[in-house]
């Protein structure tokens, strides 16, 4: 779908352009109309002067007293011309016209008309033609004025107007762009708050929004409440079911231990009950992970503050090995649930300690991904025997153990896989290039906008 901002800007830009172009045409038309009106008014006054300067000589012929006409009509090529056409033959022409003629259009008796024609030098003329009677003789008077200068002034005025209005148009476009950005700012805030909700920093969209967007925000908040209620109900139902099954399982185990029960049946009951217990624990854990992230202290995880306690606990559990556990992790808050991360890292580190000879390494780092959200790269490795290629191929299977005589690389990795999948991450296995043992790699995408990580 096309950008709302681009659609608004395009519509407003086209509207402004249409307004300015229309204004330009209106201005041009007004200037042309004004020039024509002024020219016709001037020609009308001059026609009266010319008609009043016509007289009859002693032979009964019409003559013209040029001294009673404006001097501009006496200079050749002045751009001001008149021509008197006498009915029955003969003509009286201005000195500016000389032997040239004018395109004649004869109006009806007592009427006048105006039109455009070409002058002696090829320039455009505005011509006023009048039919009149002078000294009892019908005549047609043509008075003309060169319009090239007026049109040049109109063109220069248009260029000046363009020079003035073009920056104004650019300024208007800039201001409308700023206005659109400001109008859409609440939508960006809604987007950012939705990202905060997804990251677990907020429970609802809380910021002020325009009236037009409020129904959408209210509906999203209502859906968030409904989702939270349904997840809570699902978690409660799973928890109730799991706890309800534990009592019958305990009774079943006690029945399996009763005197007289064959050993094979007893072992089968223990194995199946143990498997059911593990499945119940896993589903309880998945129900907890599927729930909404916390909005208090548990919504963030600080490796620098939390991992030292985990290392001390692991060294205490595996005290017989005198392990050296190295930690490389940022000392700041990360937008991940504390309980999830401690369970994931605890299982990975415990598996590594079980197989390590002397050294275990825990590394956490932020790694950018082009075009996507950055990921938290977790690497846990040991200097144990490691795995063959065949064994590495089997490890992704749930619950697979490389050595049935020793716990590890089994249910713990299944728990890690569950957490990684629910957080949208990936789990991979390989051989540590430095320590030589198994290396488990977990990549977890940062929720929401990585630029909003809380400071340490």
Secondary structure, DSSP 8 states (H G I E B T S, - for coil): ---HHHHHHHHHHHHHHHHHHHHHHHHHHHHHHHHHHHHHHHHHHHHHHHHHTEEE-TTS-EEE-GGGS-GGGGSTTSSEEEEEEETTS-EEE-TTTTT---------TT-EEEEEEE-TTS-EEEEEEEEEEETTEEEEEEEEEE-HHHHHHHHHHHHHHHHHHHHHHHHHHHHHHHHHHHHHHHHHHHHHHHHHHHHTS-SS--S---HHHHHHHHHHHHHHHHHHHHHHHHHHHHHHHHHHHHHHHHHHHHHHTSTT--HHHHHHHHHHHHHHHHHHHHHHHHHHHHS---SSGGG-EEHHHHHHHHHHHHHHHTGGGT-EEEEE--SSEESS-HHHHHHHHHHHHHHHHHH-SSEEEEEEEEE--TTS--EEEEEEEESS----HHHHHHHTSTT--S-TTS--SSHHHHHHHHHHHHTT-EEEEEE-TTT-SEEEEEEEE-SS-GGG----
